[in-house]
């Protein structure tokens, strides 16, 4: 369930940054958000790139998402170290594969579990 929330939040964030403003006459932030999400839902799929930086931490997300499936490639940098993870949503399941650094520091795995799942597809 947590992976679905991570993917859904990332997809929503991507929509906010990549879909052009479609309702310039929107009078409130809520109306603007609703129009952006409606425009995204009208598409078969959405491609987005999101980059965020806070001090020595940087997260780059590149994704292609549809209504029920998608793929997200995440590059995470912290303290001079960089890791990568790929998240795939398909058939109501979430699959992921990444290195131990990103599994611990970005995905929240315990170090022992990250060592077991590093560079292997997990579900």
N, C-alpha and C positions, 0 to 999 in steps of 0.2 A: 504494500500500500504506500509506503514512504516513497518508493521509486516513482510511482504514478504521480504523486504530489510534486516531486522534484521536476519531473518531465513536464507536467502541466504548468507549473509555475514558470519554468524556463520558456515554454512555448508561448505563454501569455506575455511574458516580458519581451520576447522576440517580436510578437505582433505589435506591441506598443512602439517599438523602435523602427520597424520596417514598413509598415503600411502607411501610405501618405494620409495626411489629414483629409478625410472624406466629408466632414461636416463642419466646414469653417463657420457656419452659422450657429453651431452648438453654443448654448449659453452657459453651460455648467460643465465642470470636469466629468461628472457622471454621464452626461449626455454625450460628451466627446468620446469617452471610453466605450460607451455602448455602440456608438457609430463605428469605431475602429474595430471592435470585436465582431460586429455584424459584417463588415467588409471582409474580415478574415474568414468568417464562416462561409461566405459566399464563394470562396476560392476552393479548388480541389485540394490544393496544398499550398504551404507557405514556406519559403526559404528565409532564414534570418541569420544574422551574425550579431552577436552581442559581446561587447568587451567592457569589463569593469576592473577598476584598479583602486586599491585602498592600501596606502603605504607600500610595503614590499610584497603585497599579494595582488595577483592579476588572474582574472578568469576570462577566458575566451571561449565562447560557445558558437558553434556553427551547426545549424540544424535544418532539416527538411521534415515538415510535419503535415499530416493530414488529419482528418477528423478522428480517426481511430488508430493510426499507426504513424511511425516516424522514426528518424534517427537523429541523434545528437552527438556531436563530437566536442569534447570539453578538454581544453588545455588549462592546467592549473599551475601557477607559479607562486611559490612562497619561500622567502628567505634564500633566494638564489637557486632553488631546486625546482624542476619542472616535471610534471607528470601528465599523463593523458588517460582519458577514459572514453569509451563509446557506449552510448545507451541506445537500445533499440526497443521500441514498443511495437508489438505485433500479436494479433490473435489474443488480445486482452492480457498479455504477459509482458513483463519487462525483462530484457536481457542486458547484461553489461559485461564489459571487459576493459580492464585497466591495469596499470602498474600499482605496486604496493604503496608507493608514496601517495598517489592520488586517492586510492581506496581508503587510506587512513585519514589523510588531511582534508579531503574534499567530500568524500562520500560518507565518512563517519564509521568505517569499519574498525574493529579492534585489530591491533597489529597481527595477532595470530591468524585471524580469519583472512586478513589481507594477504598474508604470505601464502595461504592455501589457494586463494582465488586469483592471485596476480597473473595476468596474461592468459586467463582462461575465461571462457564464456560462462557466466553464472545467471541464475534466474531467481 
